[in-house]
Amino acid sequence: MKKILVSGGNGRFATELKKIKTNLNFLYLNKKQFNILNFNSIVKTIKKYKPVCILHLAGLSRPMNSHDKNMSKSIDLNIIGTANLVKACSKFKIKIVYFSTSYLYPGKKGNYTETDSLLPWNKYGWSKLGGEAAVQMYENSLILRVCMTEKPFVHKSAYANVKSNFIYQEDLARKLLKVINKKGVYNIGGKSQSIYEFAKKYNKKIKKKFSRGEFPLKQNMSLNKFNKIIK
């Protein structure tokens, strides 16, 4: 069966993806087995396993302030590592699937479509946009701008005045299987609602809080393009 190499194979989303029954042959590699910062190592790994696709999940995400405290690490993992994978995929003419983020959108008007202008509002978003820029240069690619979190919701409070498309990783794992064969850019997430509304469904005790400039108020995306696939 044709293989799909998964970078970040021990990460949070990969852990949820492993639970999904599928006829796709995912091969989950950790950072020692698949060092995205070493181009020669990437080439050797591709030659060894001969995949048809790389699902790129590796990178630096939370805590968000880590991108401020350690900018070099953020650049290495999210920009340089992604660019290395794109170059390798191009060399071997295989597909790359890149997990980007809804944080690329500025969060001022909401209901963002895939063709709207991008202006990240924090350094995590900029680091993911840097990686996405490399992927955009390669036509045999799929970019997923996602808004996901693990279950249960990790925080004790949630923004009641911030609209978003949060979805739990376990639910996103199922949605991934419906789009993985596509190319281009897709927004993927859950229902447009406040983060508080999202979180309280499974945690009735969660407390409300309100963004006063530290978090954009209208982060929600249009999911019309993706919804046409699953209908």
mmCIF file of the C-alpha atoms, coordinates in Angstrom:
data_MODEL
# 
_entry.id   MODEL 
# 
loop_
_atom_site.group_PDB 
_atom_site.id 
_atom_site.type_symbol 
_atom_site.label_atom_id 
_atom_site.label_alt_id 
_atom_site.label_comp_id 
_atom_site.label_asym_id 
_atom_site.label_entity_id 
_atom_site.label_seq_id 
_atom_site.pdbx_PDB_ins_code 
_atom_site.Cartn_x 
_atom_site.Cartn_y 
_atom_site.Cartn_z 
_atom_site.occupancy 
_atom_site.B_iso_or_equiv 
_atom_site.pdbx_formal_charge 
_atom_site.auth_seq_id 
_atom_site.auth_comp_id 
_atom_site.auth_asym_id 
_atom_site.auth_atom_id 
_atom_site.pdbx_PDB_model_num 
ATOM 1   C CA . MET A 1 1   ? 0.000   0.000  0.000  1.00 0.00 ? 1   MET A CA 1 
ATOM 2   C CA . LYS A 1 2   ? 1.275   3.493  -0.841 1.00 0.00 ? 2   LYS A CA 1 
ATOM 3   C CA . LYS A 1 3   ? 2.739   5.231  2.181  1.00 0.00 ? 3   LYS A CA 1 
ATOM 4   C CA . ILE A 1 4   ? 2.048   8.673  3.660  1.00 0.00 ? 4   ILE A CA 1 
ATOM 5   C CA . LEU A 1 5   ? 4.881   9.838  5.905  1.00 0.00 ? 5   LEU A CA 1 
ATOM 6   C CA . VAL A 1 6   ? 3.730   11.861 8.912  1.00 0.00 ? 6   VAL A CA 1 
ATOM 7   C CA . SER A 1 7   ? 6.131   14.352 10.461 1.00 0.00 ? 7   SER A CA 1 
ATOM 8   C CA . GLY A 1 8   ? 5.482   15.047 14.129 1.00 0.00 ? 8   GLY A CA 1 
ATOM 9   C CA . GLY A 1 9   ? 4.233   11.488 14.510 1.00 0.00 ? 9   GLY A CA 1 
ATOM 10  C CA . ASN A 1 10  ? 4.182   11.701 18.319 1.00 0.00 ? 10  ASN A CA 1 
ATOM 11  C CA . GLY A 1 11  ? 2.311   15.009 18.448 1.00 0.00 ? 11  GLY A CA 1 
ATOM 12  C CA . ARG A 1 12  ? -1.170  15.729 19.757 1.00 0.00 ? 12  ARG A CA 1 
ATOM 13  C CA . PHE A 1 13  ? -2.983  15.625 16.429 1.00 0.00 ? 13  PHE A CA 1 
ATOM 14  C CA . ALA A 1 14  ? -1.083  12.579 15.183 1.00 0.00 ? 14  ALA A CA 1 
ATOM 15  C CA . THR A 1 15  ? -2.132  10.768 18.357 1.00 0.00 ? 15  THR A CA 1 
ATOM 16  C CA . GLU A 1 16  ? -5.798  11.396 17.486 1.00 0.00 ? 16  GLU A CA 1 
ATOM 17  C CA . LEU A 1 17  ? -5.291  10.469 13.838 1.00 0.00 ? 17  LEU A CA 1 
ATOM 18  C CA . LYS A 1 18  ? -3.866  7.093  14.860 1.00 0.00 ? 18  LYS A CA 1 
ATOM 19  C CA . LYS A 1 19  ? -7.222  6.229  16.454 1.00 0.00 ? 19  LYS A CA 1 
ATOM 20  C CA . ILE A 1 20  ? -9.143  6.616  13.188 1.00 0.00 ? 20  ILE A CA 1 
ATOM 21  C CA . LYS A 1 21  ? -9.747  3.492  11.130 1.00 0.00 ? 21  LYS A CA 1 
ATOM 22  C CA . THR A 1 22  ? -8.702  4.108  7.530  1.00 0.00 ? 22  THR A CA 1 
ATOM 23  C CA . ASN A 1 23  ? -7.328  2.271  4.537  1.00 0.00 ? 23  ASN A CA 1 
ATOM 24  C CA . LEU A 1 24  ? -4.633  4.924  4.162  1.00 0.00 ? 24  LEU A CA 1 
ATOM 25  C CA . ASN A 1 25  ? -1.136  3.768  5.109  1.00 0.00 ? 25  ASN A CA 1 
ATOM 26  C CA . PHE A 1 26  ? 0.111   6.465  7.486  1.00 0.00 ? 26  PHE A CA 1 
ATOM 27  C CA . LEU A 1 27  ? 3.667   6.008  8.737  1.00 0.00 ? 27  LEU A CA 1 
ATOM 28  C CA . TYR A 1 28  ? 4.181   8.073  11.882 1.00 0.00 ? 28  TYR A CA 1 
ATOM 29  C CA . LEU A 1 29  ? 7.761   9.276  12.418 1.00 0.00 ? 29  LEU A CA 1 
ATOM 30  C CA . ASN A 1 30  ? 9.088   11.166 15.424 1.00 0.00 ? 30  ASN A CA 1 
ATOM 31  C CA . LYS A 1 31  ? 11.659  13.962 15.231 1.00 0.00 ? 31  LYS A CA 1 
ATOM 32  C CA . LYS A 1 32  ? 14.576  11.560 15.609 1.00 0.00 ? 32  LYS A CA 1 
ATOM 33  C CA . GLN A 1 33  ? 13.329  9.411  12.746 1.00 0.00 ? 33  GLN A CA 1 
ATOM 34  C CA . PHE A 1 34  ? 12.414  12.377 10.552 1.00 0.00 ? 34  PHE A CA 1 
ATOM 35  C CA . ASN A 1 35  ? 14.537  15.456 11.220 1.00 0.00 ? 35  ASN A CA 1 
ATOM 36  C CA . ILE A 1 36  ? 12.956  18.250 9.212  1.00 0.00 ? 36  ILE A CA 1 
ATOM 37  C CA . LEU A 1 37  ? 15.916  20.564 9.918  1.00 0.00 ? 37  LEU A CA 1 
ATOM 38  C CA . ASN A 1 38  ? 18.334  18.277 8.071  1.00 0.00 ? 38  ASN A CA 1 
ATOM 39  C CA . PHE A 1 39  ? 17.679  18.219 4.320  1.00 0.00 ? 39  PHE A CA 1 
ATOM 40  C CA . ASN A 1 40  ? 19.978  15.269 3.685  1.00 0.00 ? 40  ASN A CA 1 
ATOM 41  C CA . SER A 1 41  ? 18.211  13.301 6.409  1.00 0.00 ? 41  SER A CA 1 
ATOM 42  C CA . ILE A 1 42  ? 14.834  14.086 4.812  1.00 0.00 ? 42  ILE A CA 1 
ATOM 43  C CA . VAL A 1 43  ? 16.109  12.836 1.453  1.00 0.00 ? 43  VAL A CA 1 
ATOM 44  C CA . LYS A 1 44  ? 17.394  9.609  3.003  1.00 0.00 ? 44  LYS A CA 1 
ATOM 45  C CA . THR A 1 45  ? 14.061  9.020  4.753  1.00 0.00 ? 45  THR A CA 1 
ATOM 46  C CA . ILE A 1 46  ? 12.103  9.540  1.546  1.00 0.00 ? 46  ILE A CA 1 
ATOM 47  C CA . LYS A 1 47  ? 14.405  7.169  -0.323 1.00 0.00 ? 47  LYS A CA 1 
ATOM 48  C CA . LYS A 1 48  ? 13.972  4.578  2.429  1.00 0.00 ? 48  LYS A CA 1 
ATOM 49  C CA . TYR A 1 49  ? 10.173  4.596  2.636  1.00 0.00 ? 49  TYR A CA 1 
ATOM 50  C CA . LYS A 1 50  ? 9.238   5.802  -0.873 1.00 0.00 ? 50  LYS A CA 1 
ATOM 51  C CA . PRO A 1 51  ? 6.052   7.656  0.156  1.00 0.00 ? 51  PRO A CA 1 
ATOM 52  C CA . VAL A 1 52  ? 3.556   9.227  -2.231 1.00 0.00 ? 52  VAL A CA 1 
ATOM 53  C CA . CYS A 1 53  ? 2.843   12.047 0.228  1.00 0.00 ? 53  CYS A CA 1 
ATOM 54  C CA . ILE A 1 54  ? 4.135   13.772 3.359  1.00 0.00 ? 54  ILE A CA 1 
ATOM 55  C CA . LEU A 1 55  ? 1.612   14.911 5.960  1.00 0.00 ? 55  LEU A CA 1 
ATOM 56  C CA . HIS A 1 56  ? 3.491   17.693 7.717  1.00 0.00 ? 56  HIS A CA 1 
ATOM 57  C CA . LEU A 1 57  ? 2.347   18.023 11.341 1.00 0.00 ? 57  LEU A CA 1 
ATOM 58  C CA . ALA A 1 58  ? 5.684   18.783 13.018 1.00 0.00 ? 58  ALA A CA 1 
ATOM 59  C CA . GLY A 1 59  ? 6.320   22.277 14.316 1.00 0.00 ? 59  GLY A CA 1 
ATOM 60  C CA . LEU A 1 60  ? 6.116   24.639 17.266 1.00 0.00 ? 60  LEU A CA 1 
ATOM 61  C CA . SER A 1 61  ? 2.694   25.780 18.449 1.00 0.00 ? 61  SER A CA 1 
ATOM 62  C CA . ARG A 1 62  ? 1.853   26.244 22.136 1.00 0.00 ? 62  ARG A CA 1 
ATOM 63  C CA . PRO A 1 63  ? 2.523   27.991 24.368 1.00 0.00 ? 63  PRO A CA 1 
ATOM 64  C CA . MET A 1 64  ? 2.029   30.978 22.119 1.00 0.00 ? 64  MET A CA 1 
ATOM 65  C CA . ASN A 1 65  ? 4.582   33.078 23.972 1.00 0.00 ? 65  ASN A CA 1 
ATOM 66  C CA . SER A 1 66  ? 7.273   30.555 23.019 1.00 0.00 ? 66  SER A CA 1 
ATOM 67  C CA . HIS A 1 67  ? 7.397   32.241 19.612 1.00 0.00 ? 67  HIS A CA 1 
ATOM 68  C CA . ASP A 1 68  ? 8.275   35.508 21.340 1.00 0.00 ? 68  ASP A CA 1 
ATOM 69  C CA . LYS A 1 69  ? 10.719  33.991 23.805 1.00 0.00 ? 69  LYS A CA 1 
ATOM 70  C CA . ASN A 1 70  ? 12.484  31.741 21.301 1.00 0.00 ? 70  ASN A CA 1 
ATOM 71  C CA . MET A 1 71  ? 12.072  33.264 17.872 1.00 0.00 ? 71  MET A CA 1 
ATOM 72  C CA . SER A 1 72  ? 14.940  31.223 16.416 1.00 0.00 ? 72  SER A CA 1 
ATOM 73  C CA . LYS A 1 73  ? 13.267  27.941 17.338 1.00 0.00 ? 73  LYS A CA 1 
ATOM 74  C CA . SER A 1 74  ? 9.986   29.169 15.857 1.00 0.00 ? 74  SER A CA 1 
ATOM 75  C CA . ILE A 1 75  ? 11.703  30.099 12.587 1.00 0.00 ? 75  ILE A CA 1 
ATOM 76  C CA . ASP A 1 76  ? 13.634  26.823 12.443 1.00 0.00 ? 76  ASP A CA 1 
ATOM 77  C CA . LEU A 1 77  ? 10.701  24.491 13.056 1.00 0.00 ? 77  LEU A CA 1 
ATOM 78  C CA . ASN A 1 78  ? 7.853   26.311 11.350 1.00 0.00 ? 78  ASN A CA 1 
ATOM 79  C CA . ILE A 1 79  ? 9.590   28.036 8.443  1.00 0.00 ? 79  ILE A CA 1 
ATOM 80  C CA . ILE A 1 80  ? 12.938  26.415 7.643  1.00 0.00 ? 80  ILE A CA 1 
ATOM 81  C CA . GLY A 1 81  ? 11.779  22.880 8.416  1.00 0.00 ? 81  GLY A CA 1 
ATOM 82  C CA . THR A 1 82  ? 8.721   23.300 6.225  1.00 0.00 ? 82  THR A CA 1 
ATOM 83  C CA . ALA A 1 83  ? 10.797  24.767 3.389  1.00 0.00 ? 83  ALA A CA 1 
ATOM 84  C CA . ASN A 1 84  ? 13.148  21.772 3.617  1.00 0.00 ? 84  ASN A CA 1 
ATOM 85  C CA . LEU A 1 85  ? 10.217  19.395 3.211  1.00 0.00 ? 85  LEU A CA 1 
ATOM 86  C CA . VAL A 1 86  ? 8.840   21.315 0.242  1.00 0.00 ? 86  VAL A CA 1 
ATOM 87  C CA . LYS A 1 87  ? 12.221  21.174 -1.512 1.00 0.00 ? 87  LYS A CA 1 
ATOM 88  C CA . ALA A 1 88  ? 12.455  17.438 -0.862 1.00 0.00 ? 88  ALA A CA 1 
ATOM 89  C CA . CYS A 1 89  ? 8.900   16.804 -2.065 1.00 0.00 ? 89  CYS A CA 1 
ATOM 90  C CA . SER A 1 90  ? 9.646   18.760 -5.220 1.00 0.00 ? 90  SER A CA 1 
ATOM 91  C CA . LYS A 1 91  ? 12.829  16.768 -5.771 1.00 0.00 ? 91  LYS A CA 1 
ATOM 92  C CA . PHE A 1 92  ? 10.966  13.445 -5.587 1.00 0.00 ? 92  PHE A CA 1 
ATOM 93  C CA . LYS A 1 93  ? 7.712   14.752 -7.100 1.00 0.00 ? 93  LYS A CA 1 
ATOM 94  C CA . ILE A 1 94  ? 5.563   13.740 -4.142 1.00 0.00 ? 94  ILE A CA 1 
ATOM 95  C CA . LYS A 1 95  ? 2.713   15.600 -2.496 1.00 0.00 ? 95  LYS A CA 1 
ATOM 96  C CA . ILE A 1 96  ? 2.883   17.596 0.728  1.00 0.00 ? 96  ILE A CA 1 
ATOM 97  C CA . VAL A 1 97  ? -0.068  18.285 3.030  1.00 0.00 ? 97  VAL A CA 1 
ATOM 98  C CA . TYR A 1 98  ? 0.619   21.232 5.336  1.00 0.00 ? 98  TYR A CA 1 
ATOM 99  C CA . PHE A 1 99  ? -1.263  22.116 8.499  1.00 0.00 ? 99  PHE A CA 1 
ATOM 100 C CA . SER A 1 100 ? -1.470  25.899 8.567  1.00 0.00 ? 100 SER A CA 1 
ATOM 101 C CA . THR A 1 101 ? -3.659  27.960 10.900 1.00 0.00 ? 101 THR A CA 1 
ATOM 102 C CA . SER A 1 102 ? -6.611  30.321 11.028 1.00 0.00 ? 102 SER A CA 1 
ATOM 103 C CA . TYR A 1 103 ? -4.276  32.734 12.829 1.00 0.00 ? 103 TYR A CA 1 
ATOM 104 C CA . LEU A 1 104 ? -3.045  33.853 9.398  1.00 0.00 ? 104 LEU A CA 1 
ATOM 105 C CA . TYR A 1 105 ? -6.202  35.943 9.081  1.00 0.00 ? 105 TYR A CA 1 
ATOM 106 C CA . PRO A 1 106 ? -6.183  39.366 10.797 1.00 0.00 ? 106 PRO A CA 1 
ATOM 107 C CA . GLY A 1 107 ? -9.376  38.724 12.792 1.00 0.00 ? 107 GLY A CA 1 
ATOM 108 C CA . LYS A 1 108 ? -11.041 42.060 12.096 1.00 0.00 ? 108 LYS A CA 1 
ATOM 109 C CA . LYS A 1 109 ? -13.985 41.242 9.815  1.00 0.00 ? 109 LYS A CA 1 
ATOM 110 C CA . GLY A 1 110 ? -14.582 37.486 10.245 1.00 0.00 ? 110 GLY A CA 1 
ATOM 111 C CA . ASN A 1 111 ? -15.973 34.921 7.798  1.00 0.00 ? 111 ASN A CA 1 
ATOM 112 C CA . TYR A 1 112 ? -12.619 34.785 6.014  1.00 0.00 ? 112 TYR A CA 1 
ATOM 113 C CA . THR A 1 113 ? -12.394 32.873 2.742  1.00 0.00 ? 113 THR A CA 1 
ATOM 114 C CA . GLU A 1 114 ? -9.302  31.164 1.389  1.00 0.00 ? 114 GLU A CA 1 
ATOM 115 C CA . THR A 1 115 ? -8.693  34.059 -1.032 1.00 0.00 ? 115 THR A CA 1 
ATOM 116 C CA . ASP A 1 116 ? -8.861  36.831 1.579  1.00 0.00 ? 116 ASP A CA 1 
ATOM 117 C CA . SER A 1 117 ? -5.739  38.803 2.403  1.00 0.00 ? 117 SER A CA 1 
ATOM 118 C CA . LEU A 1 118 ? -3.512  37.417 5.149  1.00 0.00 ? 118 LEU A CA 1 
ATOM 119 C CA . LEU A 1 119 ? -2.090  39.392 8.054  1.00 0.00 ? 119 LEU A CA 1 
ATOM 120 C CA . PRO A 1 120 ? -1.151  37.266 11.086 1.00 0.00 ? 120 PRO A CA 1 
ATOM 121 C CA . TRP A 1 121 ? -1.780  38.911 14.439 1.00 0.00 ? 121 TRP A CA 1 
ATOM 122 C CA . ASN A 1 122 ? 0.899   37.093 16.447 1.00 0.00 ? 122 ASN A CA 1 
ATOM 123 C CA . LYS A 1 123 ? 4.329   35.561 15.877 1.00 0.00 ? 123 LYS A CA 1 
ATOM 124 C CA . TYR A 1 124 ? 2.949   32.038 15.743 1.00 0.00 ? 124 TYR A CA 1 
ATOM 125 C CA . GLY A 1 125 ? 0.806   33.107 12.796 1.00 0.00 ? 125 GLY A CA 1 
ATOM 126 C CA . TRP A 1 126 ? 3.794   34.719 11.094 1.00 0.00 ? 126 TRP A CA 1 
ATOM 127 C CA . SER A 1 127 ? 5.859   31.560 11.538 1.00 0.00 ? 127 SER A CA 1 
ATOM 128 C CA . LYS A 1 128 ? 3.092   29.447 9.984  1.00 0.00 ? 128 LYS A CA 1 
ATOM 129 C CA . LEU A 1 129 ? 2.688   31.931 7.141  1.00 0.00 ? 129 LEU A CA 1 
ATOM 130 C CA . GLY A 1 130 ? 6.420   31.620 6.498  1.00 0.00 ? 130 GLY A CA 1 
ATOM 131 C CA . GLY A 1 131 ? 6.011   27.871 6.136  1.00 0.00 ? 131 GLY A CA 1 
ATOM 132 C CA . GLU A 1 132 ? 2.895   28.264 4.021  1.00 0.00 ? 132 GLU A CA 1 
ATOM 133 C CA . ALA A 1 133 ? 4.739   30.602 1.640  1.00 0.00 ? 133 ALA A CA 1 
ATOM 134 C CA . ALA A 1 134 ? 7.097   27.756 0.749  1.00 0.00 ? 134 ALA A CA 1 
ATOM 135 C CA . VAL A 1 135 ? 4.224   25.287 0.295  1.00 0.00 ? 135 VAL A CA 1 
ATOM 136 C CA . GLN A 1 136 ? 2.330   27.760 -1.919 1.00 0.00 ? 136 GLN A CA 1 
ATOM 137 C CA . MET A 1 137 ? 5.266   27.702 -4.354 1.00 0.00 ? 137 MET A CA 1 
ATOM 138 C CA . TYR A 1 138 ? 4.781   23.954 -4.922 1.00 0.00 ? 138 TYR A CA 1 
ATOM 139 C CA . GLU A 1 139 ? 1.719   22.982 -6.939 1.00 0.00 ? 139 GLU A CA 1 
ATOM 140 C CA . ASN A 1 140 ? 1.504   19.400 -5.680 1.00 0.00 ? 140 ASN A CA 1 
ATOM 141 C CA . SER A 1 141 ? 0.334   20.510 -2.260 1.00 0.00 ? 141 SER A CA 1 
ATOM 142 C CA . LEU A 1 142 ? -2.623  20.842 0.063  1.00 0.00 ? 142 LEU A CA 1 
ATOM 143 C CA . ILE A 1 143 ? -2.777  23.603 2.668  1.00 0.00 ? 143 ILE A CA 1 
ATOM 144 C CA . LEU A 1 144 ? -5.259  23.301 5.517  1.00 0.00 ? 144 LEU A CA 1 
ATOM 145 C CA . ARG A 1 145 ? -5.904  26.414 7.583  1.00 0.00 ? 145 ARG A CA 1 
ATOM 146 C CA . VAL A 1 146 ? -7.198  24.833 10.740 1.00 0.00 ? 146 VAL A CA 1 
ATOM 147 C CA . CYS A 1 147 ? -8.517  25.984 14.101 1.00 0.00 ? 147 CYS A CA 1 
ATOM 148 C CA . MET A 1 148 ? -8.206  23.054 16.476 1.00 0.00 ? 148 MET A CA 1 
ATOM 149 C CA . THR A 1 149 ? -7.613  22.165 20.097 1.00 0.00 ? 149 THR A CA 1 
ATOM 150 C CA . GLU A 1 150 ? -7.428  19.036 22.184 1.00 0.00 ? 150 GLU A CA 1 
ATOM 151 C CA . LYS A 1 151 ? -10.307 17.650 24.222 1.00 0.00 ? 151 LYS A CA 1 
ATOM 152 C CA . PRO A 1 152 ? -11.043 18.532 26.964 1.00 0.00 ? 152 PRO A CA 1 
ATOM 153 C CA . PHE A 1 153 ? -10.517 22.266 26.501 1.00 0.00 ? 153 PHE A CA 1 
ATOM 154 C CA . VAL A 1 154 ? -7.247  22.990 28.271 1.00 0.00 ? 154 VAL A CA 1 
ATOM 155 C CA . HIS A 1 155 ? -8.083  26.380 29.778 1.00 0.00 ? 155 HIS A CA 1 
ATOM 156 C CA . LYS A 1 156 ? -10.243 27.277 32.789 1.00 0.00 ? 156 LYS A CA 1 
ATOM 157 C CA . SER A 1 157 ? -11.781 30.263 31.011 1.00 0.00 ? 157 SER A CA 1 
ATOM 158 C CA . ALA A 1 158 ? -12.671 31.137 27.429 1.00 0.00 ? 158 ALA A CA 1 
ATOM 159 C CA . TYR A 1 159 ? -13.316 34.322 25.477 1.00 0.00 ? 159 TYR A CA 1 
ATOM 160 C CA . ALA A 1 160 ? -17.014 35.159 25.207 1.00 0.00 ? 160 ALA A CA 1 
ATOM 161 C CA . ASN A 1 161 ? -16.459 37.998 22.731 1.00 0.00 ? 161 ASN A CA 1 
ATOM 162 C CA . VAL A 1 162 ? -14.109 36.208 20.316 1.00 0.00 ? 162 VAL A CA 1 
ATOM 163 C CA . LYS A 1 163 ? -15.702 34.367 17.402 1.00 0.00 ? 163 LYS A CA 1 
ATOM 164 C CA . SER A 1 164 ? -13.775 31.434 16.007 1.00 0.00 ? 164 SER A CA 1 
ATOM 165 C CA . ASN A 1 165 ? -14.063 27.974 14.401 1.00 0.00 ? 165 ASN A CA 1 
ATOM 166 C CA . PHE A 1 166 ? -12.542 25.778 17.075 1.00 0.00 ? 166 PHE A CA 1 
ATOM 167 C CA . ILE A 1 167 ? -12.889 22.051 16.571 1.00 0.00 ? 167 ILE A CA 1 
ATOM 168 C CA . TYR A 1 168 ? -11.542 19.210 18.686 1.00 0.00 ? 168 TYR A CA 1 
ATOM 169 C CA . GLN A 1 169 ? -8.592  17.345 17.217 1.00 0.00 ? 169 GLN A CA 1 
ATOM 170 C CA . GLU A 1 170 ? -10.435 14.025 17.286 1.00 0.00 ? 170 GLU A CA 1 
ATOM 171 C CA . ASP A 1 171 ? -13.183 15.486 15.074 1.00 0.00 ? 171 ASP A CA 1 
ATOM 172 C CA . LEU A 1 172 ? -10.711 17.156 12.747 1.00 0.00 ? 172 LEU A CA 1 
ATOM 173 C CA . ALA A 1 173 ? -8.918  13.832 12.250 1.00 0.00 ? 173 ALA A CA 1 
ATOM 174 C CA . ARG A 1 174 ? -12.052 12.428 10.622 1.00 0.00 ? 174 ARG A CA 1 
ATOM 175 C CA . LYS A 1 175 ? -12.484 15.496 8.438  1.00 0.00 ? 175 LYS A CA 1 
ATOM 176 C CA . LEU A 1 176 ? -8.890  15.251 7.238  1.00 0.00 ? 176 LEU A CA 1 
ATOM 177 C CA . LEU A 1 177 ? -9.589  11.929 5.551  1.00 0.00 ? 177 LEU A CA 1 
ATOM 178 C CA . LYS A 1 178 ? -12.253 13.604 3.385  1.00 0.00 ? 178 LYS A CA 1 
ATOM 179 C CA . VAL A 1 179 ? -9.925  16.248 1.985  1.00 0.00 ? 179 VAL A CA 1 
ATOM 180 C CA . ILE A 1 180 ? -6.450  14.692 1.970  1.00 0.00 ? 180 ILE A CA 1 
ATOM 181 C CA . ASN A 1 181 ? -6.632  13.809 -1.736 1.00 0.00 ? 181 ASN A CA 1 
ATOM 182 C CA . LYS A 1 182 ? -7.347  17.420 -2.727 1.00 0.00 ? 182 LYS A CA 1 
ATOM 183 C CA . LYS A 1 183 ? -4.931  20.191 -3.662 1.00 0.00 ? 183 LYS A CA 1 
ATOM 184 C CA . GLY A 1 184 ? -4.993  23.917 -2.965 1.00 0.00 ? 184 GLY A CA 1 
ATOM 185 C CA . VAL A 1 185 ? -6.057  25.772 0.192  1.00 0.00 ? 185 VAL A CA 1 
ATOM 186 C CA . TYR A 1 186 ? -8.973  24.880 2.470  1.00 0.00 ? 186 TYR A CA 1 
ATOM 187 C CA . ASN A 1 187 ? -10.281 26.402 5.693  1.00 0.00 ? 187 ASN A CA 1 
ATOM 188 C CA . ILE A 1 188 ? -11.233 23.638 8.108  1.00 0.00 ? 188 ILE A CA 1 
ATOM 189 C CA . GLY A 1 189 ? -12.785 23.942 11.533 1.00 0.00 ? 189 GLY A CA 1 
ATOM 190 C CA . GLY A 1 190 ? -16.028 23.776 13.426 1.00 0.00 ? 190 GLY A CA 1 
ATOM 191 C CA . LYS A 1 191 ? -19.126 25.940 13.754 1.00 0.00 ? 191 LYS A CA 1 
ATOM 192 C CA . SER A 1 192 ? -18.586 29.709 13.872 1.00 0.00 ? 192 SER A CA 1 
ATOM 193 C CA . GLN A 1 193 ? -19.232 30.677 17.489 1.00 0.00 ? 193 GLN A CA 1 
ATOM 194 C CA . SER A 1 194 ? -17.569 32.283 20.470 1.00 0.00 ? 194 SER A CA 1 
ATOM 195 C CA . ILE A 1 195 ? -14.766 30.320 22.058 1.00 0.00 ? 195 ILE A CA 1 
ATOM 196 C CA . TYR A 1 196 ? -16.800 30.290 25.277 1.00 0.00 ? 196 TYR A CA 1 
ATOM 197 C CA . GLU A 1 197 ? -19.802 28.732 23.499 1.00 0.00 ? 197 GLU A CA 1 
ATOM 198 C CA . PHE A 1 198 ? -17.515 26.102 22.020 1.00 0.00 ? 198 PHE A CA 1 
ATOM 199 C CA . ALA A 1 199 ? -15.860 25.222 25.308 1.00 0.00 ? 199 ALA A CA 1 
ATOM 200 C CA . LYS A 1 200 ? -18.946 25.197 27.542 1.00 0.00 ? 200 LYS A CA 1 
ATOM 201 C CA . LYS A 1 201 ? -20.564 22.349 25.597 1.00 0.00 ? 201 LYS A CA 1 
ATOM 202 C CA . TYR A 1 202 ? -18.269 19.883 27.351 1.00 0.00 ? 202 TYR A CA 1 
ATOM 203 C CA . ASN A 1 203 ? -17.361 21.982 30.372 1.00 0.00 ? 203 ASN A CA 1 
ATOM 204 C CA . LYS A 1 204 ? -20.314 23.662 32.054 1.00 0.00 ? 204 LYS A CA 1 
ATOM 205 C CA . LYS A 1 205 ? -18.030 25.179 34.694 1.00 0.00 ? 205 LYS A CA 1 
ATOM 206 C CA . ILE A 1 206 ? -15.819 27.097 32.311 1.00 0.00 ? 206 ILE A CA 1 
ATOM 207 C CA . LYS A 1 207 ? -15.603 30.800 33.073 1.00 0.00 ? 207 LYS A CA 1 
ATOM 208 C CA . LYS A 1 208 ? -16.136 33.691 30.707 1.00 0.00 ? 208 LYS A CA 1 
ATOM 209 C CA . LYS A 1 209 ? -13.460 36.206 29.932 1.00 0.00 ? 209 LYS A CA 1 
ATOM 210 C CA . PHE A 1 210 ? -13.278 39.051 27.427 1.00 0.00 ? 210 PHE A CA 1 
ATOM 211 C CA . SER A 1 211 ? -10.559 40.071 25.022 1.00 0.00 ? 211 SER A CA 1 
ATOM 212 C CA . ARG A 1 212 ? -9.567  43.703 25.308 1.00 0.00 ? 212 ARG A CA 1 
ATOM 213 C CA . GLY A 1 213 ? -7.212  43.802 22.379 1.00 0.00 ? 213 GLY A CA 1 
ATOM 214 C CA . GLU A 1 214 ? -4.969  40.845 23.143 1.00 0.00 ? 214 GLU A CA 1 
ATOM 215 C CA . PHE A 1 215 ? -6.985  38.534 20.881 1.00 0.00 ? 215 PHE A CA 1 
ATOM 216 C CA . PRO A 1 216 ? -8.805  39.534 17.630 1.00 0.00 ? 216 PRO A CA 1 
ATOM 217 C CA . LEU A 1 217 ? -12.574 39.413 17.999 1.00 0.00 ? 217 LEU A CA 1 
ATOM 218 C CA . LYS A 1 218 ? -13.566 38.018 14.581 1.00 0.00 ? 218 LYS A CA 1 
ATOM 219 C CA . GLN A 1 219 ? -11.309 35.071 13.834 1.00 0.00 ? 219 GLN A CA 1 
ATOM 220 C CA . ASN A 1 220 ? -13.984 32.914 12.224 1.00 0.00 ? 220 ASN A CA 1 
ATOM 221 C CA . MET A 1 221 ? -13.573 31.544 8.705  1.00 0.00 ? 221 MET A CA 1 
ATOM 222 C CA . SER A 1 222 ? -15.923 30.605 5.891  1.00 0.00 ? 222 SER A CA 1 
ATOM 223 C CA . LEU A 1 223 ? -15.986 26.807 5.537  1.00 0.00 ? 223 LEU A CA 1 
ATOM 224 C CA . ASN A 1 224 ? -18.043 26.794 2.325  1.00 0.00 ? 224 ASN A CA 1 
ATOM 225 C CA . LYS A 1 225 ? -15.248 25.428 0.156  1.00 0.00 ? 225 LYS A CA 1 
ATOM 226 C CA . PHE A 1 226 ? -14.650 22.455 2.433  1.00 0.00 ? 226 PHE A CA 1 
ATOM 227 C CA . ASN A 1 227 ? -18.363 21.823 3.051  1.00 0.00 ? 227 ASN A CA 1 
ATOM 228 C CA . LYS A 1 228 ? -18.895 21.328 -0.679 1.00 0.00 ? 228 LYS A CA 1 
ATOM 229 C CA . ILE A 1 229 ? -16.560 18.333 -0.501 1.00 0.00 ? 229 ILE A CA 1 
ATOM 230 C CA . ILE A 1 230 ? -18.322 16.561 2.326  1.00 0.00 ? 230 ILE A CA 1 
ATOM 231 C CA . LYS A 1 231 ? -21.893 17.032 1.040  1.00 0.00 ? 231 LYS A CA 1 
# 
